[in-house]
């Protein structure tokens, strides 16, 4: 069950990194790309975490649901 969570997290992380890299490469000058990566990195990591947790079921997170 954790496998689904990890696959979802890795997929979202890959897509966010891909779109961020394309945006930084094509929309900004070469002189500020390193600074943009430094400032964008926390956001790049937060998005997959929130998406993966929001889409996860109780079983994937190991939460016992009271019935």
VOKENU-179358 format. One record per atom (N, C-alpha, C, CB): x, y, z. Coordinates in steps of 0.1 Angstrom, whole numbers, padded with zeros to 4 digits, always signed. Glycine has a CB too. Example, Ala and Ser with C-alpha at 12.3 -4.5 7.8 and 13.67 -1.06 7.14 Angstrom:
2
+0132-0057+0078
+0123-0045+0078
+0132-0033+0078
+0113-0045+0090
+0128-0022+0071
+0137-0011+0071
+0129+0000+0079
+0141-0006+0057
***
This chain:
67
+0008-0012+0000
+0000+0000+0000
+0009+0013+0000
-0009+0000+0012
+0020+0012+0007
+0029+0023+0006
+0035+0025-0007
+0040+0022+0017
+0035+0015-0015
+0041+0016-0029
+0033+0026-0037
+0041+0002-0036
+0020+0026-0036
+0011+0035-0044
+0015+0050-0039
-0004+0032-0041
+0017+0052-0026
+0020+0065-0021
+0033+0070-0027
+0020+0065-0006
+0043+0061-0027
+0056+0065-0032
+0056+0067-0047
+0066+0053-0029
+0049+0059-0054
+0048+0061-0069
+0041+0074-0072
+0040+0050-0075
+0030+0077-0064
+0023+0090-0066
+0032+0102-0063
+0011+0091-0058
+0040+0101-0052
+0049+0112-0048
+0060+0114-0058
+0055+0109-0034
+0066+0103-0063
+0077+0104-0073
+0072+0110-0086
+0083+0090-0075
+0060+0106-0090
+0054+0111-0103
+0051+0126-0102
+0041+0103-0106
+0045+0130-0091
+0042+0144-0089
+0055+0152-0088
+0033+0147-0077
+0065+0147-0081
+0078+0154-0079
+0085+0155-0093
+0087+0146-0069
+0085+0145-0101
+0091+0145-0114
+0084+0156-0123
+0090+0132-0121
+0071+0156-0123
+0064+0166-0131
+0067+0180-0126
+0049+0163-0131
+0067+0183-0113
+0070+0196-0108
+0084+0200-0111
+0067+0197-0093
+0093+0191-0110
+0107+0195-0113
+0109+0198-0128
+0117+0184-0109
+0102+0190-0136
+0102+0192-0151
+0097+0205-0155
+0095+0180-0158
+0085+0208-0150
+0079+0221-0153
+0087+0233-0148
+0064+0222-0148
+0092+0231-0136
+0100+0242-0130
+0113+0244-0138
+0104+0239-0115
+0119+0234-0142
+0132+0235-0150
+0129+0242-0163
+0138+0221-0152
+0118+0238-0170
+0115+0244-0182
+0111+0259-0181
+0103+0237-0189
+0104+0262-0170
+0100+0276-0168
+0112+0284-0165
+0090+0277-0156
+0121+0280-0156
+0133+0287-0152
+0142+0289-0164
+0140+0280-0140
+0143+0278-0172
+0152+0279-0183
+0148+0289-0194
+0154+0265-0190
+0135+0288-0197
+0130+0296-0209
+0125+0310-0205
+0119+0289-0216
+0121+0312-0192
+0115+0325-0189
+0124+0335-0182
+0103+0322-0180
+0136+0330-0177
+0145+0339-0170
+0159+0339-0176
+0145+0335-0155
+0166+0349-0173
+0180+0350-0178
+0189+0341-0171
+0185+0365-0177
+0200+0338-0177
+0210+0328-0172
+0216+0333-0159
+0220+0325-0182
+0217+0346-0157
+0223+0351-0145
+0216+0348-0132
+0225+0365-0146
+0203+0346-0132
+0195+0344-0120
+0190+0330-0118
+0184+0354-0120
+0193+0321-0127
+0188+0308-0126
+0191+0301-0113
+0193+0299-0138
+0204+0302-0108
+0208+0296-0096
+0200+0301-0084
+0223+0298-0093
+0198+0314-0084
+0190+0320-0073
+0175+0316-0074
+0190+0336-0074
+0170+0314-0085
+0156+0310-0087
+0155+0295-0082
+0151+0311-0101
+0165+0287-0085
+0164+0273-0081
+0165+0272-0065
+0176+0265-0087
+0173+0281-0059
+0174+0281-0045
+0161+0285-0038
+0185+0290-0040
+0154+0295-0044
+0142+0300-0038
+0130+0291-0042
+0139+0314-0043
+0130+0284-0053
+0119+0276-0057
+0120+0262-0052
+0119+0275-0072
+0132+0257-0047
+0133+0244-0042
+0123+0240-0031
+0147+0242-0037
+0121+0248-0020
+0111+0245-0010
+0097+0243-0016
+0111+0255+0001
+0094+0251-0025
+0080+0250-0031
+0079+0238-0040
+0077+0263-0040
+0090+0234-0047
+0091+0222-0055
+0089+0210-0046
+0104+0221-0062
+0094+0210-0034
+0092+0198-0025
+0078+0198-0018
+0103+0198-0015
+0073+0210-0016
+0060+0210-0008
+0048+0205-0017
+0058+0224-0003
+0048+0209-0029
+0037+0205-0038
+0035+0190-0039
+0039+0211-0052
+0045+0182-0041
+0043+0167-0042
+0039+0162-0028
+0055+0160-0046
+0044+0167-0017
+0040+0162-0004
+0025+0165-0002
+0048+0169+0007
+0021+0177-0004
+0006+0180-0002
-0003+0172-0011
+0004+0195-0004
+0001+0171-0024
-0007+0164-0033
-0008+0149-0029
-0002+0165-0047
+0003+0143-0026
+0003+0129-0022
-0005+0126-0009
+0018+0124-0020
-0003+0134+0000
-0011+0133+0013
-0026+0135+0010
-0006+0142+0024
-0029+0145+0003
-0043+0148+0000
-0050+0137-0008
-0045+0161-0008
-0043+0130-0016
-0049+0119-0024
-0048+0105-0018
-0043+0119-0038
-0041+0104-0007
-0038+0091-0001
-0050+0087+0007
-0026+0092+0009
-0052+0074+0008
-0063+0068+0016
-0058+0066+0030
-0068+0055+0009
-0067+0062+0039
-0063+0059+0053
-0053+0048+0053
-0075+0057+0061
-0055+0037+0045
-0046+0026+0046
-0032+0029+0041
-0052+0015+0037
-0031+0038+0031
-0018+0041+0027
-0010+0049+0037
-0019+0050+0014
-0017+0057+0045
-0010+0065+0055
-0008+0058+0069
-0018+0078+0058
-0015+0046+0070
-0014+0039+0082
-0023+0044+0093
+0000+0038+0087
-0033+0051+0089
-0043+0057+0099
-0054+0047+0101
-0048+0070+0094
-0057+0044+0114
-0068+0035+0118
-0081+0043+0118
-0065+0028+0131
-0090+0040+0110
-0103+0047+0109
-0113+0039+0118
-0108+0048+0095
-0119+0047+0127
-0129+0041+0136
-0142+0040+0128
-0132+0051+0148
-0148+0028+0129
-0160+0025+0121
-0171+0022+0131
-0159+0013+0111
***
